[in-house]
């Protein structure tokens, strides 16, 4: 049998979401995670003046609404003392542990809140600061295969590894632009070998590390050309090692090979979601407005692609903060399965 | 550094910007007054804010959809800009070329108009009017998209003349006729915008300007006494050369940057309070080819400006931002910005959402019993917050007041504390009786000894009393 991987293509599947402060929809979503079966968890950061829109939404890939949890609070006092358990101010990241519990990072409270998969509040941890195990603006979360939690400690320009309940284990990185150094890193992904990919946001590059924090490689430079990056926010790695980068400043998704070579890109293929159709049906004059609208093709394009996720079923998810939706692609391999021709 | 030089710099910075903390005033005064005026007139010499970091923390600033989001953004810009006149001139034009969110319902679209004011606000008035005529928020707000070759809508044509360029009249005479309004509207037929994408399900998109030749009335028009196949651009060329326009722009600049004038509708029959100043500005308008920056250079360097300290009631934006720039809070992104920005609304200036196309009435009309309480409570809360770096800086400077070199004197006198606080807030001057009462109040607490447990608190209280005076409401 011949199996030759030449690259991949991204086939638009469908779009989910709509702009809402509660219920079916998202508002200024910034992160998502895949759950069991076909569940996804989406973190909405909302607008400051609408803290009610800050929440975690549970829905399915097929856009069935399951529920929502956590809640936004209007203003911050000093640290977490003024913010009740389970509340959110500046949520940034989300990850699920092996048991399906949900971890949400808040970069203002410097707090990791833990919920059950159904959204019941369990516990929290996080101490502001720059010492070992202290955090400043956590912006990315990912579990490794041993259920340890890697946390992108953005304002400390490093990555720290914790046990699920917040016990400090190790760290790597410091501020700079050399190999293994960071400038306000954001997203994180861990591949099936346990290697770690970091969106080194203000250095406009992706860096790859071994599980022990040893620098392995980097790719990307500042710019808008193929393979160049403008403030990459999110990163994901699929089962074959392809690397997906939310190229936030360029409003596109780029795909790289396991060696960091440019493969392909897309600027979006947004379509009307199921919830979107419901909303338009309820405001039917808007269907007519759409008929005469000019520049409607802009609706297809990414606007603020802030996070990217992949699953083992070949789905690629792109979360768009400025469009309150997730565009889903199918990853397609030009692979020929069969005997010799 | 001469005290008066710093006080004069405080005056310049309040008017050409939103005020500054004392350290900045000292630095600028050392650089020189005229050099500072030039610096302000060249915002491009200074960097813009770091948009990437702001959009990372305020993730809703990428979309900029809701009015409140845009208000928070503009508030942050005004507090933190290194280009104060760029923001101030945008605020100036926004007060004249009003466009309201209540009709547009798309904050981002209005923010783009504010960007136009930032970009062109210090340049040619002709270019600015031309940009405004093609600004999608304005085209929608004043219905020019509803004005067609065979059925004109006069709204834009009327307000362009009445509120945006010439004014209804001057020296008791009308500046234009009803026919001119109609001809102006005809000239602007075909200046329209793209059909909007509805807000559901993903949010709005900005509209684009479109010139539709097929909907343009290309026939002869007689406008302000001149006949031709005028299009919008021709009409603007005719408008900007009118003496009424020179007068109108000059009075607006004077009213905003120098001293409060009567409300705009009264200008037809009320002469300027300083005709010589207005005439100097008018002359510069023509000499410079309608250049707003050149007019402001003349204005800021003129004695009529330097002698006009505290001749204006602060607008709500000036009241809030001026205090914030002194106390130096919100110099980095953090939650609470929305609440801060709302103070401007509570004081009567809902930015990007003026009450009518006439904009806000200014001067003494900013103040009523409700808005005055908002102003005082807001400012007193800020300057009384001893955690804020700007307040701590003031306390530190008061504690090293004039007696500091004399080791035999450890206390600072009450009058010294009051005077230093007035200086450090930006060269404020109180009526003598008010000052005496303040000094008496401060001295009632006993000696003020730097380092003593209650020193900081008493300085903070002194600041709170100062910002509660009538005098602090003036810029």
Interface residues (C-beta under 8 A of the other chain):
Chain A: X17 X18 X19 X25 X28 X30 X45 X46 X47 X48 X49 X50 X74 X75 X76 X89 X90 X108 X184 X186 X201 X202 X231 X249 X270 X272 X273 X275 X276 X277 X279 X280 X283 X286 X289 X290 X292 X293 X294 X295 X296 X298 X299 X303 X304 X306 X321 X322 X323 X324 X325
Chain B: X52 X53 X56 X57 X58 X59 X60 X62 X63 X66 X68 X69 X72 X194 X195 X196 X197 X198 X199 X200 X201 X202 X203 X205 X208 X334 X335 X336 X337 X338 X339
